Amino acid sequence: MAIVTTIWLGDLMAQTVEVESSKPIRSEPSTPHGRHQIDRAQERISQAVRTTGEWLDSFFEDERYTEEVNRSRVGIGTSAFFDIEGSSDVSYRFTTRILLPNTKRRLSLFAGGVINEEDEDGNLLPDNDLDDDNLSDDDDGLGIGAQYSLLQRLERNLSLRSTVLWRRDQPVLSIGPRYRETVPLDESWDLRLTNTIRYFTDDGWFWRGILDLERPIQNDALLRIGPSATWKQDDSGVEYEANVSLFTPLGRNRVVEYQFNNLFETEAPNRHVETNLRVRYRRQIWREWLKLEVAPEIALLRDAEWEVTPGILLRLELLFGGSSPSN
């Protein structure tokens, strides 16, 4: 029922968007020839920023790419995190997306989730990663869903998604839109604003906003400054982050990402919760569809009285279907 509703609402909204886009556009006043050359140069630079960013996000399987990719895909992976105190977290992930034919590449079905390591009784603990949004602190469960793309343009993307999860021993329905707008600020910087809204039948409303500022650096490197905020209906405050990333390609098959992440919350009251320094080294091994990632980090947590806690993440992923954008 949820999937049928998503398709119906998506088709209705798509028709509205198409009608609006088909309206006649008033001719703009003529501008000097030099001005056109400046605009074209800025457009080429902005295009280079977006192309580089899209390739890097696809290489790391980032939500910025996976939420908008318009291909049928299958992914299988495992990851393990270890810290200096001896604790570990092992998980196994699978995702499937099928782009339905005869829908103008708008409608896709997906299924997947994450299964964590065994508990004390030897049972596998499910943990949903279906939306790639960390939509709930205990968003455990596996599920299926549908996504309808209403706008699929370089500068903006709009989609409607519904998901049926099984978590906390009961079915849970989520539904809501995701909108992304990209605007060139000048000859070097691009601004991208992403808003995701979901309604969960168990936890209520969820909203996340991400503001990315991006600019290219020499040798195909990319600088990204990405503040974000998350609000949940069942929480009394807002979580927000101030993150900086520097992507440095080491060729077609290897990329290093340097991250400086800071997490804050307004619950009791506004306070700094965590600082994290992480280096992600990711590369293709053997074949294009097989990727290995090694990510050492240093974390400083308020709950640990700001003691330095080293850790490392190891990840292996198999990704089939739909080749990544070329750099």
GIPE-V800339 format. One record per backbone hydrogen bond with DSSP energy under -1.0 kcal/mol. CO is the residue of the C=O (numbers start at 0). NH is the residue of the N-H. Records with the same first field share a line. If there is no record, write none. Layout:
BEGIN
CO->NH  NH
END
This chain:
BEGIN
0->4
1->5
2->6
3->7
4->8
5->9
6->10
7->11
8->12
9->13
10->14
11->15
12->16
13->17
14->18
15->19
16->20
17->21
19->22
31->35
32->36
33->37
34->38
35->39
36->40
37->41
38->42
39->43
40->44
41->45
42->46
43->47
44->48
45->49
46->50
47->51
48->52
49->53
50->54
51->55
52->56
53->57
54->58
55->59
56->61
61->64  65
62->66
64->67  68
72->96
73->319
74->94
75->317
76->92
77->315
78->90
79->313
80->88
81->311
82->85
86->82
88->80
89->116
90->78
91->114
92->76
93->112
94->74
95->110
96->72
97->108
102->105
105->148
106->99
107->146
108->97
109->144
110->95
111->142
112->93
113->126
114->91
118->121
122->118
124->115
126->113
135->138
137->139
138->127
141->165
142->111
143->163
144->109
145->161
146->107
147->159
150->157
154->181
155->152
156->179
157->149  150
158->177
159->147
160->175
161->145
162->173
163->143
164->171
166->169
169->166
171->164
172->200
173->162
174->198
175->160
176->196
177->158
178->194
179->156
180->192
182->190
188->184  185
189->213
190->182
191->211
192->180
193->209
194->178
195->207
197->205
198->174
199->203
203->199
204->232
205->197
206->230
207->195
208->228
209->193
211->191
212->224
213->189
214->222
220->216
221->246
222->214
223->244
224->212
226->210
227->240
228->208
229->238
230->206
231->234
237->265
238->229
239->263
240->227
242->225
243->259
244->223
245->257
246->221
247->255
252->283
253->249
254->281
255->247
256->279
257->245
258->277
259->243
260->275
261->241
262->272  273
263->239
264->270
268->267
270->264
272->301
273->262
274->299
275->260
276->297
277->258
279->256
280->293
281->254
282->291
284->286
286->289
288->318
289->284
290->316
291->282
292->314
293->280
294->312
295->278
296->310
297->276
298->308
299->274
300->305
301->304
303->306
308->298
309->83
310->296
311->81
312->294
313->79
314->292
315->77
316->290
317->75
319->73
END
